[in-house]
Amino acid sequence: MNFEQLNTLTKALVRQSKLFQGFTESELDVLVAHSQLKKLPRGKILYRKGEASDGTFCLIIAGTVDIVAKDGHVVGASNAGDVIGELALSNPYQMRTVSVITTEPVELLEWNINHIKTKVPGLWKKLLKLGWEHMQEYYEE
């Protein structure tokens, strides 16, 4: 997949994500520009329960991750189009509440909320509001 194809796919997944549905096309372009593409192998621990967050959250582009409780029990899975680590939006330094482990090779977009706050504060405020709404919907299900 070349850069242009990846960029088109990335924007489409960002656009479809519930978290980003309140953003305009130009705001999505800015968000994608401030993301980092990461490729992770199977078995990589992305987040570890109990560790301090570094302010990052991700959108899975391809692959699957397991959501694992402290006792090692898999409590869920996330795949392409899902956002993980979004609690960092409300408190960038909060302890991680679950572990996230790749179950196959994964490609994801990663953002650091502190970087967004510094570089594009208007989008940070909007992301914070939409992130809060997204988390409320998730916990009401």
The 8 nearest C-alpha neighbors of each residue, nearest first, counted from 0:
[[1, 4, 5, 2, 3, 6, 8, 7],
 [0, 2, 4, 3, 5, 6, 7, 8],
 [1, 3, 5, 4, 6, 0, 7, 8],
 [2, 4, 6, 5, 1, 7, 0, 8],
 [5, 3, 7, 1, 6, 2, 0, 8],
 [4, 6, 2, 8, 3, 7, 9, 1],
 [5, 7, 9, 3, 4, 8, 2, 10],
 [8, 6, 4, 10, 9, 5, 3, 11],
 [9, 7, 5, 11, 6, 10, 4, 12],
 [8, 10, 6, 12, 11, 7, 5, 13],
 [9, 11, 13, 7, 12, 8, 14, 6],
 [10, 12, 14, 8, 9, 13, 15, 7],
 [13, 11, 15, 9, 14, 10, 80, 16],
 [12, 14, 10, 16, 15, 11, 9, 19],
 [13, 15, 11, 12, 16, 10, 19, 20],
 [16, 14, 12, 13, 11, 17, 20, 80],
 [15, 17, 13, 18, 19, 14, 80, 12],
 [18, 16, 20, 19, 15, 133, 14, 21],
 [17, 19, 16, 20, 133, 130, 129, 82],
 [18, 20, 17, 21, 16, 22, 14, 13],
 [21, 19, 17, 22, 18, 14, 16, 15],
 [20, 22, 19, 23, 129, 18, 125, 17],
 [21, 23, 20, 19, 26, 27, 24, 25],
 [22, 24, 26, 25, 27, 21, 20, 28],
 [25, 23, 27, 26, 28, 22, 14, 29],
 [24, 26, 28, 27, 23, 29, 22, 30],
 [27, 25, 29, 23, 28, 24, 22, 30],
 [28, 26, 30, 24, 29, 25, 31, 22],
 [27, 29, 25, 31, 26, 30, 32, 24],
 [30, 28, 32, 26, 27, 31, 33, 25],
 [31, 29, 27, 33, 32, 28, 26, 34],
 [30, 32, 34, 28, 33, 29, 27, 10],
 [31, 33, 29, 30, 34, 28, 35, 27],
 [34, 32, 30, 31, 29, 35, 110, 115],
 [35, 33, 110, 31, 109, 32, 108, 30],
 [34, 36, 109, 108, 37, 110, 33, 32],
 [37, 35, 108, 107, 109, 34, 38, 106],
 [38, 36, 107, 106, 108, 35, 39, 109],
 [37, 39, 106, 105, 107, 36, 40, 104],
 [38, 40, 105, 104, 106, 37, 43, 41],
 [41, 39, 104, 43, 42, 105, 103, 38],
 [40, 42, 103, 104, 101, 102, 43, 39],
 [41, 43, 101, 102, 100, 40, 44, 103],
 [44, 42, 101, 100, 41, 40, 45, 39],
 [45, 43, 100, 46, 99, 42, 101, 47],
 [44, 46, 99, 100, 43, 47, 101, 98],
 [47, 45, 99, 98, 44, 48, 95, 100],
 [46, 48, 98, 50, 49, 97, 95, 99],
 [49, 47, 97, 98, 95, 96, 50, 69],
 [48, 50, 95, 94, 47, 96, 51, 97],
 [51, 49, 94, 95, 48, 47, 52, 46],
 [52, 50, 94, 92, 93, 95, 53, 49],
 [53, 51, 92, 54, 93, 94, 95, 91],
 [52, 54, 55, 92, 91, 51, 111, 87],
 [55, 53, 91, 87, 111, 52, 112, 92],
 [56, 54, 111, 110, 53, 112, 87, 109],
 [55, 57, 84, 85, 110, 109, 83, 87],
 [58, 56, 109, 83, 108, 82, 110, 59],
 [57, 59, 82, 108, 107, 81, 60, 80],
 [58, 60, 107, 79, 80, 81, 61, 78],
 [61, 59, 79, 107, 106, 80, 58, 9],
 [62, 60, 79, 106, 105, 59, 78, 107],
 [61, 63, 105, 78, 104, 103, 79, 106],
 [64, 62, 78, 77, 102, 101, 103, 105],
 [63, 65, 101, 102, 100, 77, 76, 99],
 [64, 66, 76, 100, 99, 75, 67, 101],
 [65, 67, 99, 75, 76, 74, 73, 98],
 [66, 68, 73, 98, 72, 74, 97, 71],
 [69, 67, 97, 72, 71, 70, 73, 98],
 [68, 70, 71, 48, 67, 97, 72, 98],
 [69, 71, 68, 72, 67, 73, 97, 48],
 [72, 70, 69, 68, 67, 73, 98, 74],
 [71, 73, 68, 70, 67, 74, 69, 66],
 [74, 72, 67, 75, 66, 68, 65, 71],
 [75, 73, 67, 66, 72, 68, 76, 65],
 [76, 74, 66, 73, 65, 77, 67, 64],
 [75, 77, 65, 66, 64, 78, 63, 74],
 [78, 76, 64, 63, 81, 65, 75, 79],
 [77, 79, 63, 81, 62, 59, 80, 64],
 [80, 78, 59, 60, 61, 81, 62, 63],
 [79, 81, 12, 59, 16, 60, 78, 58],
 [82, 80, 79, 59, 78, 58, 77, 83],
 [81, 83, 58, 57, 59, 85, 80, 84],
 [84, 82, 57, 85, 56, 58, 81, 77],
 [83, 85, 56, 86, 87, 57, 55, 82],
 [84, 86, 87, 56, 83, 88, 82, 130],
 [85, 87, 88, 84, 89, 90, 91, 134],
 [88, 86, 91, 90, 85, 54, 89, 84],
 [89, 87, 86, 85, 90, 127, 91, 130],
 [88, 90, 87, 86, 91, 127, 131, 130],
 [91, 89, 87, 93, 92, 88, 86, 54],
 [90, 92, 54, 87, 93, 88, 52, 53],
 [93, 91, 52, 90, 51, 53, 54, 94],
 [94, 92, 90, 52, 51, 91, 95, 87],
 [93, 95, 51, 49, 50, 52, 96, 92],
 [94, 96, 48, 49, 50, 97, 52, 51],
 [95, 97, 48, 94, 49, 98, 68, 47],
 [98, 96, 48, 68, 95, 67, 47, 66],
 [97, 99, 47, 48, 67, 46, 66, 68],
 [98, 100, 66, 46, 45, 65, 44, 67],
 [101, 99, 44, 65, 64, 43, 45, 42],
 [100, 102, 64, 42, 41, 43, 103, 63],
 [103, 101, 41, 64, 63, 42, 100, 65],
 [102, 104, 41, 101, 62, 105, 63, 40],
 [105, 103, 40, 41, 39, 62, 101, 106],
 [106, 104, 62, 39, 61, 38, 103, 107],
 [107, 105, 38, 61, 60, 37, 59, 39],
 [108, 106, 59, 60, 37, 58, 36, 109],
 [107, 109, 36, 58, 57, 35, 34, 37],
 [108, 110, 57, 35, 34, 56, 107, 36],
 [111, 109, 34, 55, 56, 112, 57, 35],
 [110, 112, 55, 54, 114, 113, 115, 56],
 [111, 113, 115, 114, 54, 116, 55, 110],
 [112, 114, 116, 115, 111, 117, 54, 91],
 [115, 113, 117, 111, 112, 116, 118, 110],
 [114, 116, 112, 118, 119, 117, 113, 123],
 [117, 115, 120, 113, 123, 114, 119, 118],
 [116, 118, 114, 115, 120, 119, 113, 123],
 [117, 119, 115, 116, 114, 120, 113, 33],
 [118, 120, 115, 122, 121, 116, 117, 123],
 [121, 119, 116, 123, 122, 117, 118, 124],
 [122, 120, 123, 124, 119, 125, 116, 126],
 [121, 123, 125, 124, 120, 119, 126, 26],
 [122, 124, 120, 126, 116, 121, 125, 115],
 [125, 123, 127, 121, 122, 126, 120, 128],
 [124, 126, 122, 128, 127, 123, 129, 121],
 [127, 125, 123, 129, 128, 124, 130, 122],
 [126, 128, 130, 124, 125, 129, 88, 123],
 [129, 127, 125, 131, 130, 126, 124, 132],
 [130, 128, 132, 126, 131, 127, 133, 125],
 [131, 129, 133, 127, 132, 128, 126, 18],
 [130, 132, 134, 128, 129, 133, 127, 135],
 [131, 133, 129, 135, 130, 134, 136, 128],
 [134, 132, 130, 136, 131, 135, 18, 129],
 [133, 135, 137, 131, 136, 132, 130, 138],
 [134, 136, 132, 138, 137, 133, 139, 131],
 [137, 135, 139, 133, 134, 138, 132, 140],
 [138, 136, 134, 135, 139, 140, 133, 132],
 [137, 139, 135, 140, 136, 134, 133, 132],
 [138, 140, 136, 137, 135, 134, 133, 132],
 [139, 138, 137, 136, 135, 134, 133, 132]]
